Amino acid sequence: MVTTTSTPATPLHGPGSEPVTDTNFAARLAGARKAGSLTQQQLADRSSAHVTQIRRYEAGTSQPTLDVLRALALALNVSADSLLFDDDERGPQSASLRLKLEAVDQFTPEEQEHVAAFIEGALLRHHARQAFSGQTS
């Protein structure tokens, strides 16, 4: 679930834009910390954040800046995506396609480049068809 709040323009939020507050971030952060067998103090020390701020993040009463989010991900040895998104929020909705794309991780870098080029070509073709038929995605 995503909620929004109105804030004044900042370097990250232009006029009329609103920051997104993710209600599941707190649970994902606490889960990642516990999975790494870290206390809140240890995570604070590793990420250079204050332990009080870690508590606020895990309680869902505060959200980290991008710099702090990056530091938290590095301290936890996880991707920022894993802190920001639930498992089913990213990637293909099709389980079959998801498994095939996960298998591409086993390819050599050269093979991965070929797959990426093929996908880019297929996307361009799809967008061109939509543009010529007047459809939007």
C-alpha positions as CSV (number, residue, x, y, z in Angstrom):
1,M,0.0,0.0,0.0
2,V,1.3,3.4,-0.9
3,T,0.2,6.7,0.6
4,T,1.2,10.2,-0.3
5,T,1.6,13.4,1.6
6,S,1.9,17.0,0.3
7,T,5.2,18.7,0.8
8,P,6.9,21.9,-0.4
9,A,9.2,21.7,-3.4
10,T,12.7,20.3,-2.6
11,P,15.6,19.2,-4.8
12,L,14.0,15.7,-4.8
13,H,10.4,16.8,-5.1
14,G,9.6,19.4,-7.7
15,P,6.6,21.7,-7.4
16,G,3.4,19.6,-7.4
17,S,5.2,16.3,-6.8
18,E,4.7,14.3,-3.6
19,P,7.0,11.9,-1.8
20,V,5.8,8.4,-1.5
21,T,5.6,6.8,1.9
22,D,5.7,3.0,1.8
23,T,4.0,1.4,4.7
24,N,5.9,-1.9,4.2
25,F,9.4,-0.3,4.3
26,A,9.5,-0.6,8.1
27,A,8.8,-4.3,8.0
28,R,11.3,-5.0,5.2
29,L,14.0,-3.0,7.0
30,A,13.5,-4.8,10.3
31,G,13.3,-8.1,8.5
32,A,16.6,-7.5,6.7
33,R,18.2,-6.4,9.9
34,K,17.1,-9.5,11.8
35,A,18.0,-11.8,8.9
36,G,21.5,-10.4,9.2
37,S,21.5,-11.0,12.9
38,L,22.1,-7.3,13.7
39,T,20.7,-5.2,16.5
40,Q,19.4,-1.8,15.8
41,Q,22.6,-0.3,17.3
42,Q,24.8,-2.4,15.1
43,L,22.9,-1.4,12.0
44,A,23.1,2.3,13.1
45,D,26.9,1.9,13.5
46,R,27.4,0.2,10.2
47,S,25.2,2.7,8.3
48,S,26.4,5.9,10.2
49,A,22.8,6.6,11.1
50,H,21.7,7.3,14.7
51,V,20.0,4.4,16.5
52,T,17.0,6.6,17.2
53,Q,16.5,7.1,13.5
54,I,16.8,3.3,12.9
55,R,14.0,2.9,15.5
56,R,11.9,5.5,13.7
57,Y,12.4,3.8,10.3
58,E,11.4,0.4,11.8
59,A,8.4,1.9,13.6
60,G,7.2,3.5,10.3
61,T,7.3,7.0,11.7
62,S,10.1,8.3,9.5
63,Q,11.5,7.6,6.0
64,P,15.2,7.7,5.1
65,T,16.8,10.0,2.5
66,L,18.3,8.4,-0.6
67,D,21.8,8.6,0.9
68,V,20.7,6.9,4.1
69,L,18.7,4.3,2.1
70,R,21.9,3.5,0.2
71,A,23.9,3.3,3.4
72,L,21.3,1.0,5.0
73,A,21.3,-1.3,2.0
74,L,25.1,-1.5,2.0
75,A,25.2,-2.1,5.8
76,L,22.7,-4.9,5.4
77,N,24.3,-6.3,2.3
78,V,21.0,-6.2,0.4
79,S,19.8,-4.2,-2.6
80,A,17.9,-1.0,-2.1
81,D,15.1,-2.6,-4.2
82,S,14.7,-5.3,-1.5
83,L,14.1,-2.6,1.1
84,L,11.7,-0.6,-1.2
85,F,9.7,-3.3,-3.0
86,D,7.8,-6.4,-2.0
87,D,8.9,-9.5,-3.9
88,D,5.8,-9.4,-6.2
89,E,6.0,-5.6,-6.9
90,R,8.8,-5.8,-9.4
91,G,9.4,-8.0,-12.4
92,P,7.1,-9.9,-14.7
93,Q,3.7,-10.9,-13.4
94,S,4.0,-14.1,-15.3
95,A,5.6,-16.8,-13.2
96,S,6.9,-18.6,-16.3
97,L,8.5,-15.5,-17.7
98,R,10.0,-14.6,-14.3
99,L,11.7,-18.0,-14.0
100,K,13.1,-17.6,-17.5
101,L,14.5,-14.2,-16.8
102,E,16.0,-15.5,-13.5
103,A,17.7,-18.2,-15.5
104,V,19.4,-15.6,-17.6
105,D,21.5,-14.7,-14.5
106,Q,23.4,-18.0,-15.2
107,F,24.4,-16.8,-18.7
108,T,27.8,-15.4,-19.5
109,P,27.9,-11.6,-19.8
110,E,28.0,-11.8,-23.6
111,E,24.9,-14.0,-23.6
112,Q,23.2,-11.6,-21.3
113,E,24.0,-8.8,-23.6
114,H,22.4,-10.7,-26.5
115,V,19.2,-11.3,-24.4
116,A,19.1,-7.7,-23.4
117,A,19.4,-6.6,-27.1
118,F,16.6,-9.0,-28.1
119,I,14.3,-7.7,-25.4
120,E,15.1,-4.0,-26.4
121,G,14.3,-4.9,-30.0
122,A,11.0,-6.5,-29.0
123,L,10.1,-3.5,-26.8
124,L,10.9,-1.1,-29.7
125,R,8.7,-3.1,-32.1
126,H,5.9,-3.2,-29.5
127,H,6.0,0.6,-29.0
128,A,6.2,1.2,-32.7
129,R,3.1,-0.9,-33.3
130,Q,1.2,1.0,-30.6
131,A,2.3,4.3,-32.0
132,F,1.1,3.5,-35.5
133,S,-2.2,2.0,-34.3
134,G,-2.9,4.9,-31.9
135,Q,-2.8,2.8,-28.8
136,T,-1.0,3.8,-25.6
137,S,0.4,1.6,-22.9
